[in-house]
Amino acid sequence: MKCPKCGVDDDRVLDSRSARDGAAIRRRRECAGCGHRFTTYEEVDRDELQVIKRDGTRQTFERAKLDRAIRQACGKRKISDEQIRSIIDRVVARLDGDEVPSAQIAEYVMSELHKVDEVAYIRFASVYRQFKDVAQFLAAITEIVKNDRS
């Protein structure tokens, strides 16, 4: 692991522990070159998983791409990094098999975002569902309000 401060590729692990409800391992490291301490996370890689896109093409699942989409929806909202990582962990844990439709991943994300922040949910849904006009936004917001009253 390269040191983020000096770039030396020599460090030692000071501490390892389970993180994110067992979905990752948190490692505290110290650079042998400059003594800088930093934290890394190790998690299961789902490279074998193929995502079936709307047009039928297949792409290798990328956790980073999911992270970017969720962070974009959560932009300027009071949602912590830990909450976002937890959402991603729960979504990834639900992915089963060798192939999964992108629509299924989006539904999982929307389900998790709806629990955390309704504005982030609407933002994500507007991209995924490709809202064309204000009426579609209004319908989605009305649905949220109606469900909250139930």
OpenMM code with the backbone's topology and positions (N, CA, C; nanometers):
from openmm import Vec3, app, unit

residues = "MET LYS CYS PRO LYS CYS GLY VAL ASP ASP ASP ARG VAL LEU ASP SER ARG SER ALA ARG ASP GLY ALA ALA ILE ARG ARG ARG ARG GLU CYS ALA GLY CYS GLY HIS ARG PHE THR THR TYR GLU GLU VAL ASP ARG ASP GLU LEU GLN VAL ILE LYS ARG ASP GLY THR ARG GLN THR PHE GLU ARG ALA LYS LEU ASP ARG ALA ILE ARG GLN ALA CYS GLY LYS ARG LYS ILE SER ASP GLU GLN ILE ARG SER ILE ILE ASP ARG VAL VAL ALA ARG LEU ASP GLY ASP GLU VAL PRO SER ALA GLN ILE ALA GLU TYR VAL MET SER GLU LEU HIS LYS VAL ASP GLU VAL ALA TYR ILE ARG PHE ALA SER VAL TYR ARG GLN PHE LYS ASP VAL ALA GLN PHE LEU ALA ALA ILE THR GLU ILE VAL LYS ASN ASP ARG SER".split()
positions = [
    Vec3(0.0847, -0.1172, 0.0000),
    Vec3(0.0000, 0.0000, 0.0000),
    Vec3(0.0893, 0.1235, 0.0000),
    Vec3(0.0684, 0.2135, -0.0946),
    Vec3(0.1496, 0.3354, -0.1020),
    Vec3(0.1029, 0.4371, 0.0008),
    Vec3(0.1991, 0.5009, 0.0640),
    Vec3(0.1712, 0.6053, 0.1621),
    Vec3(0.1085, 0.7254, 0.0908),
    Vec3(-0.0044, 0.7777, 0.1393),
    Vec3(-0.0666, 0.8930, 0.0739),
    Vec3(0.0137, 1.0219, 0.0903),
    Vec3(0.1073, 1.0223, 0.1837),
    Vec3(0.1868, 1.1424, 0.2076),
    Vec3(0.3155, 1.1456, 0.1261),
    Vec3(0.3922, 1.0333, 0.1293),
    Vec3(0.5227, 1.0348, 0.0625),
    Vec3(0.5333, 0.9389, -0.0563),
    Vec3(0.4364, 0.8480, -0.0720),
    Vec3(0.4348, 0.7571, -0.1863),
    Vec3(0.5192, 0.6310, -0.1707),
    Vec3(0.5837, 0.6128, -0.0561),
    Vec3(0.6645, 0.4933, -0.0321),
    Vec3(0.5729, 0.3720, -0.0238),
    Vec3(0.6169, 0.2630, -0.0842),
    Vec3(0.5349, 0.1408, -0.0886),
    Vec3(0.5796, 0.0415, 0.0193),
    Vec3(0.5967, 0.0896, 0.1407),
    Vec3(0.6400, 0.0040, 0.2514),
    Vec3(0.5731, 0.0554, 0.3784),
    Vec3(0.4865, -0.0276, 0.4344),
    Vec3(0.4188, 0.0111, 0.5579),
    Vec3(0.3984, -0.1107, 0.6457),
    Vec3(0.3535, -0.0865, 0.7662),
    Vec3(0.3186, -0.1976, 0.8537),
    Vec3(0.1789, -0.1735, 0.9090),
    Vec3(0.1080, -0.2820, 0.9318),
    Vec3(-0.0279, -0.2742, 0.9847),
    Vec3(-0.0191, -0.2666, 1.1361),
    Vec3(-0.0791, -0.1609, 1.1920),
    Vec3(-0.0791, -0.1423, 1.3364),
    Vec3(-0.2002, -0.2076, 1.4019),
    Vec3(-0.3131, -0.2063, 1.3301),
    Vec3(-0.4375, -0.2567, 1.3880),
    Vec3(-0.5320, -0.2976, 1.2756),
    Vec3(-0.6014, -0.4084, 1.2946),
    Vec3(-0.7043, -0.4532, 1.2004),
    Vec3(-0.8303, -0.4822, 1.2787),
    Vec3(-0.9437, -0.4403, 1.2244),
    Vec3(-1.0704, -0.4715, 1.2884),
    Vec3(-1.1824, -0.4714, 1.1862),
    Vec3(-1.2893, -0.5366, 1.2216),
    Vec3(-1.4062, -0.5439, 1.1351),
    Vec3(-1.4709, -0.4053, 1.1271),
    Vec3(-1.5234, -0.3732, 1.0093),
    Vec3(-1.5905, -0.2443, 0.9901),
    Vec3(-1.7179, -0.2649, 0.9091),
    Vec3(-1.8048, -0.1675, 0.9170),
    Vec3(-1.9302, -0.1673, 0.8398),
    Vec3(-2.0061, -0.2985, 0.8542),
    Vec3(-2.0299, -0.3363, 0.9780),
    Vec3(-2.1063, -0.4578, 1.0088),
    Vec3(-2.0473, -0.5827, 0.9435),
    Vec3(-1.9155, -0.5910, 0.9401),
    Vec3(-1.8478, -0.7088, 0.8868),
    Vec3(-1.8302, -0.7085, 0.7366),
    Vec3(-1.8743, -0.6036, 0.6679),
    Vec3(-1.8618, -0.5973, 0.5222),
    Vec3(-1.7218, -0.5542, 0.4777),
    Vec3(-1.6411, -0.5061, 0.5728),
    Vec3(-1.5071, -0.4590, 0.5385),
    Vec3(-1.4144, -0.4803, 0.6576),
    Vec3(-1.2851, -0.4696, 0.6296),
    Vec3(-1.1838, -0.4727, 0.7348),
    Vec3(-1.1120, -0.3384, 0.7331),
    Vec3(-1.1063, -0.2754, 0.8489),
    Vec3(-1.0378, -0.1471, 0.8633),
    Vec3(-0.8965, -0.1753, 0.9118),
    Vec3(-0.7975, -0.1207, 0.8408),
    Vec3(-0.6583, -0.1411, 0.8799),
    Vec3(-0.5925, -0.0049, 0.9047),
    Vec3(-0.5308, 0.0074, 1.0197),
    Vec3(-0.4540, 0.1266, 1.0532),
    Vec3(-0.3098, 0.0949, 1.0179),
    Vec3(-0.2462, 0.1791, 0.9372),
    Vec3(-0.1117, 0.1523, 0.8857),
    Vec3(-0.0165, 0.2664, 0.9209),
    Vec3(0.1126, 0.2315, 0.9198),
    Vec3(0.2160, 0.3313, 0.9415),
    Vec3(0.3221, 0.3159, 0.8330),
    Vec3(0.3543, 0.4258, 0.7668),
    Vec3(0.4540, 0.4258, 0.6597),
    Vec3(0.5935, 0.4058, 0.7188),
    Vec3(0.6692, 0.3148, 0.6578),
    Vec3(0.8065, 0.2894, 0.7022),
    Vec3(0.8999, 0.4024, 0.6595),
    Vec3(0.8595, 0.4776, 0.5573),
    Vec3(0.9441, 0.5856, 0.5071),
    Vec3(0.9354, 0.7135, 0.5876),
    Vec3(0.8123, 0.7597, 0.6137),
    Vec3(0.7968, 0.8897, 0.6799),
    Vec3(0.7250, 0.8819, 0.8144),
    Vec3(0.6721, 0.7654, 0.8487),
    Vec3(0.6048, 0.7496, 0.9771),
    Vec3(0.4598, 0.7951, 0.9788),
    Vec3(0.4098, 0.8422, 0.8639),
    Vec3(0.2702, 0.8875, 0.8546),
    Vec3(0.1758, 0.7703, 0.8790),
    Vec3(0.0707, 0.7948, 0.9567),
    Vec3(-0.0300, 0.6911, 0.9826),
    Vec3(-0.1537, 0.7185, 0.8986),
    Vec3(-0.2094, 0.6108, 0.8433),
    Vec3(-0.3289, 0.6242, 0.7599),
    Vec3(-0.4144, 0.4992, 0.7714),
    Vec3(-0.5387, 0.5108, 0.7276),
    Vec3(-0.6353, 0.4023, 0.7389),
    Vec3(-0.6755, 0.3540, 0.6008),
    Vec3(-0.6862, 0.2222, 0.5864),
    Vec3(-0.7355, 0.1636, 0.4622),
    Vec3(-0.8511, 0.0695, 0.4953),
    Vec3(-0.9326, 0.0434, 0.3955),
    Vec3(-1.0438, -0.0506, 0.4106),
    Vec3(-1.0307, -0.1591, 0.3058),
    Vec3(-1.0564, -0.2808, 0.3458),
    Vec3(-1.0525, -0.3956, 0.2556),
    Vec3(-1.1934, -0.4530, 0.2519),
    Vec3(-1.2438, -0.4786, 0.1315),
    Vec3(-1.3796, -0.5312, 0.1191),
    Vec3(-1.3856, -0.6353, 0.0081),
    Vec3(-1.4929, -0.7100, 0.0059),
    Vec3(-1.5120, -0.8134, -0.0947),
    Vec3(-1.5298, -0.7463, -0.2307),
    Vec3(-1.4595, -0.7958, -0.3291),
    Vec3(-1.4669, -0.7431, -0.4647),
    Vec3(-1.5659, -0.8258, -0.5456),
    Vec3(-1.6650, -0.7606, -0.6052),
    Vec3(-1.7678, -0.8303, -0.6813),
    Vec3(-1.7394, -0.8214, -0.8321),
    Vec3(-1.6124, -0.8381, -0.8714),
    Vec3(-1.5742, -0.8265, -1.0122),
    Vec3(-1.6453, -0.9258, -1.1026),
    Vec3(-1.6794, -1.0422, -1.0500),
    Vec3(-1.7414, -1.1442, -1.1339),
    Vec3(-1.8858, -1.1093, -1.1714),
    Vec3(-1.9450, -1.0136, -1.1015),
    Vec3(-2.0835, -0.9767, -1.1247),
    Vec3(-2.0968, -0.8908, -1.2505),
    Vec3(-2.1892, -0.9292, -1.3379),
    Vec3(-2.2165, -0.8531, -1.4593),
    Vec3(-2.3490, -0.7785, -1.4426),
    Vec3(-2.3495, -0.6519, -1.4824),
    Vec3(-2.4695, -0.5699, -1.4771),
    Vec3(-2.5281, -0.5643, -1.6175),
    Vec3(-2.6568, -0.5984, -1.6276),
    Vec3(-2.7260, -0.5936, -1.7563),
    Vec3(-2.7922, -0.4562, -1.7671),
    Vec3(-2.7436, -0.3759, -1.8605),
    Vec3(-2.7928, -0.2396, -1.8797),
    Vec3(-2.9276, -0.2405, -1.9524),
    Vec3(-2.9932, -0.1268, -1.9566),
    Vec3(-3.1238, -0.1146, -2.0224),
    Vec3(-3.1213, -0.1585, -2.1679),
    Vec3(-3.0101, -0.1276, -2.2357),
    Vec3(-2.9998, -0.1604, -2.3784),
    Vec3(-2.9563, -0.3048, -2.4036),
    Vec3(-2.9412, -0.3833, -2.2947),
    Vec3(-2.9039, -0.5237, -2.3082),
    Vec3(-2.7550, -0.5508, -2.3007),
    Vec3(-2.6739, -0.4468, -2.3040),
    Vec3(-2.5293, -0.4677, -2.2927),
    Vec3(-2.4943, -0.5068, -2.1488),
    Vec3(-2.3775, -0.5647, -2.1340),
    Vec3(-2.3323, -0.6084, -2.0020),
    Vec3(-2.2031, -0.5359, -1.9659),
    Vec3(-2.1957, -0.4988, -1.8397),
    Vec3(-2.0755, -0.4352, -1.7865),
    Vec3(-2.0399, -0.5012, -1.6555),
    Vec3(-1.9116, -0.5023, -1.6245),
    Vec3(-1.8672, -0.5534, -1.4957),
    Vec3(-1.9130, -0.4573, -1.3866),
    Vec3(-1.9655, -0.5129, -1.2777),
    Vec3(-2.0108, -0.4311, -1.1652),
    Vec3(-1.8930, -0.3553, -1.1071),
    Vec3(-1.9147, -0.2257, -1.0822),
    Vec3(-1.8124, -0.1403, -1.0223),
    Vec3(-1.8715, -0.0699, -0.9014),
    Vec3(-1.8217, -0.1056, -0.7857),
    Vec3(-1.8688, -0.0428, -0.6626),
    Vec3(-1.8467, 0.1089, -0.6665),
    Vec3(-1.7358, 0.1512, -0.7252),
    Vec3(-1.7034, 0.2945, -0.7325),
    Vec3(-1.8083, 0.3705, -0.8136),
    Vec3(-1.8616, 0.3093, -0.9170),
    Vec3(-1.9642, 0.3737, -0.9991),
    Vec3(-2.0932, 0.3916, -0.9179),
    Vec3(-2.1274, 0.2903, -0.8401),
    Vec3(-2.2434, 0.2979, -0.7523),
    Vec3(-2.2221, 0.4065, -0.6474),
    Vec3(-2.1024, 0.4122, -0.5929),
    Vec3(-2.0667, 0.5136, -0.4936),
    Vec3(-2.0840, 0.6545, -0.5515),
    Vec3(-2.0351, 0.6777, -0.6729),
    Vec3(-2.0465, 0.8091, -0.7365),
    Vec3(-2.1929, 0.8493, -0.7558),
    Vec3(-2.2751, 0.7555, -0.8010),
    Vec3(-2.4162, 0.7861, -0.8262),
    Vec3(-2.4891, 0.8213, -0.6966),
    Vec3(-2.4606, 0.7470, -0.5916),
    Vec3(-2.5266, 0.7739, -0.4630),
    Vec3(-2.4768, 0.9059, -0.4047),
    Vec3(-2.3463, 0.9302, -0.4128),
    Vec3(-2.2924, 1.0568, -0.3608),
    Vec3(-2.3476, 1.1766, -0.4372),
    Vec3(-2.3683, 1.1599, -0.5659),
    Vec3(-2.4256, 1.2694, -0.6448),
    Vec3(-2.5681, 1.2985, -0.5983),
    Vec3(-2.6454, 1.1951, -0.5733),
    Vec3(-2.7829, 1.2135, -0.5254),
    Vec3(-2.7852, 1.2746, -0.3858),
    Vec3(-2.6835, 1.2451, -0.3065),
    Vec3(-2.6779, 1.2926, -0.1679),
    Vec3(-2.6056, 1.4264, -0.1539),
    Vec3(-2.5646, 1.4846, -0.2649),
    Vec3(-2.4880, 1.6088, -0.2625),
    Vec3(-2.5552, 1.7176, -0.1812),
    Vec3(-2.4781, 1.7799, -0.0921),
    Vec3(-2.5214, 1.8905, -0.0069),
    Vec3(-2.6361, 1.8538, 0.0870),
    Vec3(-2.6529, 1.7260, 0.1130),
    Vec3(-2.7508, 1.6778, 0.2113),
    Vec3(-2.6733, 1.6371, 0.3359),
    Vec3(-2.7389, 1.6311, 0.4479),
    Vec3(-2.6716, 1.5932, 0.5727),
    Vec3(-2.6695, 1.4417, 0.5862),
    Vec3(-2.5921, 1.3799, 0.4967),
    Vec3(-2.5759, 1.2350, 0.4954),
    Vec3(-2.4263, 1.2088, 0.5073),
    Vec3(-2.3890, 1.1364, 0.6105),
    Vec3(-2.2465, 1.1137, 0.6377),
    Vec3(-2.1863, 1.0116, 0.5411),
    Vec3(-2.0539, 1.0138, 0.5330),
    Vec3(-1.9823, 0.9143, 0.4521),
    Vec3(-2.0146, 0.7741, 0.5006),
    Vec3(-2.0238, 0.7589, 0.6326),
    Vec3(-2.0535, 0.6272, 0.6893),
    Vec3(-2.1931, 0.5799, 0.6465),
    Vec3(-2.2906, 0.6701, 0.6418),
    Vec3(-2.4248, 0.6335, 0.5955),
    Vec3(-2.4217, 0.5905, 0.4498),
    Vec3(-2.3464, 0.6631, 0.3688),
    Vec3(-2.3370, 0.6299, 0.2266),
    Vec3(-2.2699, 0.4938, 0.2092),
    Vec3(-2.1601, 0.4704, 0.2806),
    Vec3(-2.0929, 0.3398, 0.2720),
    Vec3(-2.1856, 0.2282, 0.3183),
    Vec3(-2.2644, 0.2560, 0.4195),
    Vec3(-2.3583, 0.1561, 0.4701),
    Vec3(-2.4668, 0.1253, 0.3671),
    Vec3(-2.5162, 0.2273, 0.2982),
    Vec3(-2.6152, 0.2073, 0.1914),
    Vec3(-2.5551, 0.1182, 0.0834),
    Vec3(-2.4337, 0.1509, 0.0417),
    Vec3(-2.3665, 0.0730, -0.0630),
    Vec3(-2.3474, -0.0709, -0.0179),
    Vec3(-2.3030, -0.0894, 0.1064),
    Vec3(-2.2830, -0.2249, 0.1590),
    Vec3(-2.4132, -0.3053, 0.1554),
    Vec3(-2.5247, -0.2420, 0.1949),
    Vec3(-2.6532, -0.3133, 0.1960),
    Vec3(-2.6984, -0.3471, 0.0540),
    Vec3(-2.6759, -0.2556, -0.0398),
    Vec3(-2.7130, -0.2815, -0.1790),
    Vec3(-2.6282, -0.3963, -0.2342),
    Vec3(-2.4971, -0.3900, -0.2149),
    Vec3(-2.4069, -0.4940, -0.2660),
    Vec3(-2.4410, -0.6295, -0.2046),
    Vec3(-2.4756, -0.6304, -0.0769),
    Vec3(-2.5100, -0.7564, -0.0100),
    Vec3(-2.6345, -0.8212, -0.0715),
    Vec3(-2.7221, -0.7410, -0.1295),
    Vec3(-2.8454, -0.7942, -0.1893),
    Vec3(-2.8244, -0.8466, -0.3312),
    Vec3(-2.7122, -0.8134, -0.3922),
    Vec3(-2.6855, -0.8571, -0.5291),
    Vec3(-2.6489, -1.0048, -0.5272),
    Vec3(-2.7204, -1.0833, -0.6061),
    Vec3(-2.7027, -1.2272, -0.6035),
    Vec3(-2.6878, -1.2803, -0.7454),
    Vec3(-2.6042, -1.3793, -0.7623),
    Vec3(-2.5862, -1.4413, -0.8930),
    Vec3(-2.4726, -1.3802, -0.9706),
    Vec3(-2.4620, -1.4232, -1.0966),
    Vec3(-2.3551, -1.3754, -1.1846),
    Vec3(-2.3951, -1.2518, -1.2634),
    Vec3(-2.5272, -1.2317, -1.2798),
    Vec3(-2.5781, -1.1173, -1.3561),
    Vec3(-2.6945, -1.0545, -1.2809),
    Vec3(-2.7016, -0.9228, -1.2881),
    Vec3(-2.8117, -0.8514, -1.2249),
    Vec3(-2.8494, -0.7334, -1.3141),
    Vec3(-2.9793, -0.7122, -1.3364),
    Vec3(-3.0209, -0.5981, -1.4175),
    Vec3(-2.9912, -0.4660, -1.3454),
    Vec3(-2.9513, -0.3652, -1.4189),
    Vec3(-2.9240, -0.2349, -1.3588),
    Vec3(-3.0497, -0.1801, -1.2903),
    Vec3(-3.1657, -0.2136, -1.3447),
    Vec3(-3.2920, -0.1687, -1.2850),
    Vec3(-3.3071, -0.2229, -1.1432),
    Vec3(-3.2628, -0.3451, -1.1203),
    Vec3(-3.2726, -0.4045, -0.9867),
    Vec3(-3.1808, -0.3325, -0.8889),
    Vec3(-3.0608, -0.3003, -0.9341),
    Vec3(-2.9667, -0.2260, -0.8492),
    Vec3(-3.0265, -0.0903, -0.8143),
    Vec3(-3.0835, -0.0234, -0.9134),
    Vec3(-3.1443, 0.1077, -0.8907),
    Vec3(-3.2592, 0.0998, -0.7910),
    Vec3(-3.3396, -0.0044, -0.8005),
    Vec3(-3.4507, -0.0221, -0.7048),
    Vec3(-3.3975, -0.0412, -0.5636),
    Vec3(-3.2915, -0.1189, -0.5479),
    Vec3(-3.2306, -0.1379, -0.4167),
    Vec3(-3.1797, -0.0047, -0.3611),
    Vec3(-3.1127, 0.0729, -0.4475),
    Vec3(-3.0593, 0.2028, -0.4051),
    Vec3(-3.1733, 0.2948, -0.3631),
    Vec3(-3.2775, 0.3015, -0.4445),
    Vec3(-3.3900, 0.3898, -0.4109),
    Vec3(-3.4560, 0.3484, -0.2796),
    Vec3(-3.4672, 0.2200, -0.2572),
    Vec3(-3.5236, 0.1703, -0.1317),
    Vec3(-3.4405, 0.2174, -0.0120),
    Vec3(-3.3096, 0.2077, -0.0242),
    Vec3(-3.2210, 0.2495, 0.0847),
    Vec3(-3.2210, 0.4013, 0.1019),
    Vec3(-3.2176, 0.4762, -0.0082),
    Vec3(-3.2182, 0.6222, 0.0009),
    Vec3(-3.3483, 0.6746, 0.0599),
    Vec3(-3.4582, 0.6093, 0.0260),
    Vec3(-3.5889, 0.6520, 0.0770),
    Vec3(-3.5910, 0.6464, 0.2297),
    Vec3(-3.5214, 0.5497, 0.2880),
    Vec3(-3.5150, 0.5354, 0.4338),
    Vec3(-3.4299, 0.6449, 0.4982),
    Vec3(-3.3307, 0.6947, 0.4238),
    Vec3(-3.2330, 0.7876, 0.4800),
    Vec3(-3.2674, 0.9337, 0.4519),
    Vec3(-3.3018, 0.9647, 0.3270),
    Vec3(-3.3240, 1.1041, 0.2889),
    Vec3(-3.4134, 1.1089, 0.1649),
    Vec3(-3.5298, 1.1677, 0.1787),
    Vec3(-3.6258, 1.1688, 0.0684),
    Vec3(-3.5810, 1.2563, -0.0489),
    Vec3(-3.5059, 1.3617, -0.0202),
    Vec3(-3.4561, 1.4476, -0.1290),
    Vec3(-3.3539, 1.3703, -0.2124),
    Vec3(-3.2638, 1.3000, -0.1459),
    Vec3(-3.1652, 1.2186, -0.2178),
    Vec3(-3.2371, 1.1108, -0.2986),
    Vec3(-3.3421, 1.0541, -0.2410),
    Vec3(-3.4222, 0.9535, -0.3120),
    Vec3(-3.4797, 1.0127, -0.4406),
    Vec3(-3.5396, 1.1314, -0.4323),
    Vec3(-3.5988, 1.1957, -0.5506),
    Vec3(-3.4919, 1.2268, -0.6541),
    Vec3(-3.3772, 1.2741, -0.6095),
    Vec3(-3.2677, 1.3036, -0.7031),
    Vec3(-3.2252, 1.1783, -0.7783),
    Vec3(-3.2046, 1.0697, -0.7044),
    Vec3(-3.1625, 0.9449, -0.7678),
    Vec3(-3.2718, 0.8938, -0.8607),
    Vec3(-3.3953, 0.8957, -0.8140),
    Vec3(-3.5075, 0.8462, -0.8935),
    Vec3(-3.5244, 0.9275, -1.0222),
    Vec3(-3.4995, 1.0569, -1.0152),
    Vec3(-3.5171, 1.1414, -1.1340),
    Vec3(-3.4202, 1.1024, -1.2449),
    Vec3(-3.3006, 1.0602, -1.2078),
    Vec3(-3.2026, 1.0165, -1.3075),
    Vec3(-3.2367, 0.8762, -1.3559),
    Vec3(-3.2590, 0.7847, -1.2609),
    Vec3(-3.2871, 0.6458, -1.2968),
    Vec3(-3.4150, 0.6334, -1.3799),
    Vec3(-3.5193, 0.6996, -1.3352),
    Vec3(-3.6485, 0.6894, -1.4049),
    Vec3(-3.6604, 0.7881, -1.5211),
    Vec3(-3.5577, 0.8680, -1.5411),
    Vec3(-3.5503, 0.9632, -1.6525),
    Vec3(-3.6729, 1.0545, -1.6587),
    Vec3(-3.6978, 1.1270, -1.5468),
    Vec3(-3.8092, 1.2210, -1.5436),
    Vec3(-3.7953, 1.3189, -1.6594),
    Vec3(-3.9032, 1.3384, -1.7304),
    Vec3(-3.9023, 1.4252, -1.8482),
    Vec3(-3.9531, 1.5659, -1.8171),
    Vec3(-4.0369, 1.5784, -1.7133),
    Vec3(-4.0938, 1.7097, -1.6826),
    Vec3(-4.1266, 1.7204, -1.5338),
    Vec3(-4.1743, 1.8390, -1.4964),
    Vec3(-4.2056, 1.8679, -1.3574),
    Vec3(-4.3182, 1.7787, -1.3060),
    Vec3(-4.4090, 1.7414, -1.3905),
    Vec3(-4.5219, 1.6575, -1.3501),
    Vec3(-4.4723, 1.5230, -1.2935),
    Vec3(-4.3680, 1.4684, -1.3512),
    Vec3(-4.3142, 1.3420, -1.3009),
    Vec3(-4.2480, 1.3608, -1.1642),
    Vec3(-4.1800, 1.4745, -1.1454),
    Vec3(-4.1252, 1.5054, -1.0138),
    Vec3(-4.2379, 1.5178, -0.9114),
    Vec3(-4.3395, 1.5913, -0.9481),
    Vec3(-4.4526, 1.6133, -0.8588),
    Vec3(-4.5209, 1.4822, -0.8220),
    Vec3(-4.5360, 1.3932, -0.9177),
    Vec3(-4.5983, 1.2630, -0.8906),
    Vec3(-4.5145, 1.1832, -0.7915),
    Vec3(-4.3831, 1.1855, -0.8062),
    Vec3(-4.2947, 1.1124, -0.7144),
    Vec3(-4.3013, 1.1724, -0.5742),
    Vec3(-4.3035, 1.3042, -0.5657),
    Vec3(-4.3109, 1.3707, -0.4351),
    Vec3(-4.4467, 1.3440, -0.3703),
    Vec3(-4.5531, 1.3497, -0.4482),
    Vec3(-4.6872, 1.3213, -0.3975),
    Vec3(-4.6948, 1.1798, -0.3420),
    Vec3(-4.6318, 1.0858, -0.4092),
    Vec3(-4.6293, 0.9468, -0.3627),
    Vec3(-4.5593, 0.9358, -0.2269),
    Vec3(-4.4489, 1.0086, -0.2094),
    Vec3(-4.3771, 1.0074, -0.0817),
    Vec3(-4.4658, 1.0638, 0.0290),
    Vec3(-4.5289, 1.1760, 0.0021),
    Vec3(-4.6147, 1.2412, 0.1028),
    Vec3(-4.7318, 1.1492, 0.1376),
    Vec3(-4.7906, 1.0879, 0.0379),
    Vec3(-4.9030, 0.9975, 0.0610),
    Vec3(-4.8615, 0.8777, 0.1463),
    Vec3(-4.7435, 0.8225, 0.1200),
    Vec3(-4.6943, 0.7071, 0.1973),
    Vec3(-4.6576, 0.7466, 0.3398),
    Vec3(-4.6080, 0.8708, 0.3590),
    Vec3(-4.5739, 0.9165, 0.4931),
    Vec3(-4.6969, 0.9331, 0.5810),
    Vec3(-4.8079, 0.9670, 0.5212),
    Vec3(-4.9326, 0.9847, 0.5951),
    Vec3(-4.9971, 0.8534, 0.6301),
    Vec3(-4.9610, 0.7483, 0.5591),
    Vec3(-5.0215, 0.6160, 0.5834),
    Vec3(-4.9692, 0.5521, 0.7089),
] * unit.nanometer
topology = app.Topology()
chain = topology.addChain("A")
for resn in residues:
    res = topology.addResidue(resn, chain)
    for name in ("N", "CA", "C"):
        topology.addAtom(name, app.Element.getBySymbol(name[0]), res)
